[in-house]
Amino acid sequence: GMEEVRDVVRIGILGASWIAPHAICRPIANVPQARIVCVAARDVKRAQVFAKKWAIPAVHATYEDLLNDPEVDLVYNPLPNSLHKQWTIAALKAGKHVLCEKPLGCTEEEVHEMFSAAKEANKLLVEAFHWKFHPLAARIREIINSGEIGTVRDVQAKFSISVFSGSDIRYNASLGGGSVMDAGCYAINFLRWAAGDNPTTDLKPDRDLYDAQVERAAAIEAYPNVDKTMKASIKFVPTINATNTTTSTTTTSGEGEREKEEGENDIGEPLQDQPVIPPSPISASFECSLFDIYSNWGHIKGDLGEISVTNWIAPFIYHKIKILRYPPEGKTDPPRGMKWWMFPQPPKYKPRVEQLNGMFDLQWQTYTYQLQAVTQALLAGVTSNSEYARVIAHLPAEPYYDAVHNARLIDRVYDAAGLPRRAPAAGAGAASNNAAADDNA
């Protein structure tokens, strides 16, 4: 039913995790319409220390108590990957909206289960891909849409971090560990986003814009079945839904056949701002690692030029966008061994560098933009599906479609690498926390 529209979103944090201060506690100072009202942790002492440090008014002894707190509107779930599904579904059933850390589920199947719970509860579920909320992402999208680099043909991404402690949960198979789960999910998210697999309107998850096929994947394992490094190449093959110029006759239930009209997709819905996608496949590749120095970049190559972006994950610390227009056919490249700057070219064909305001800005991090957007989405009134479009207008992608397709690609990368998918062992979640006796996932 309709809930009263409030002017503040009250947040409960599930687990006193290391990511919570980055994602919620620090940014909240710049998001006046959000407030942290409580925290729960398996270890109450730890929760109390956490609450004191971040001035959180209430501490709950169990996760369930937090979910049953009527003061909470939105639950932030930063628990280990293998516990995301269980506690996200429990939160949705308790009538809470959920912002859940990435990757949302251990497998695509889990993601579908979580969203069907969200639909049933009529609540918003968002996967916390914070990088997409930053103006840097919007600027790159703007450059692509301007046609400056032509039609996108190839996308590459890398994200590596240094996790040198072997006991870190990211190396724990039963907790959904592995480099693809922790770092690769971002790289995959970037590839899909840059390729245009990122509808911002309500496109049903089964109406894929692309079939993302993993051509090759190779892992280096830290422990059996736990990848510390992964490389993969992918082909995004556009589907009938992507090539929205095709006319097709289609049968929808009870309507019989009819010709598709101009300006509609193939199920007769009006085309809004769904990206127009080239009918040729886009090639893509990524590399991710938990055992390397910090490195994060993306390359987006079109037929007229390319965009290189440095540090799209944490642009508030440092970032750079480099745009290069290719010289027209017939223009010779510099002789071997000469750099482009030693070889006179019209300025148009020299790289242009862009940097946005907000570097070294620790107030307005990617997480701040994310929290602000989710808060605004909720204040736009998540009450009935008719308002869903209004709500997701505040988000950089339609949450269900985005999460499903990210998880599907993670599953396929593990398949191609010959490693098992991350489905948690039965009971792995229940054993590792105090409140899972009545596991309602």
HUDAMO-V417683 format. One record per helix or strand of 2 or more residues. SS is the DSSP state (alpha for helix, beta for strand). FROM is the first residue (numbers start at 1). TO is the last residue. Records with the same first field share a line. If there is no record, write none. Layout:
SS: FROM-TO, FROM-TO
//
This chain:
beta: 9-14, 34-40, 58-60, 74-77, 97-100, 125-127, 152-162, 210-223, 226-238, 249-252, 256-259, 282-289, 291-302, 305-310, 320-325, 352-354
alpha: 18-25, 27-30, 44-53, 63-67, 81-93, 108-121, 130-133, 135-145, 169-171, 173-175, 179-195, 340-342, 347-349, 366-379, 385-392, 399-417, 428-431
//
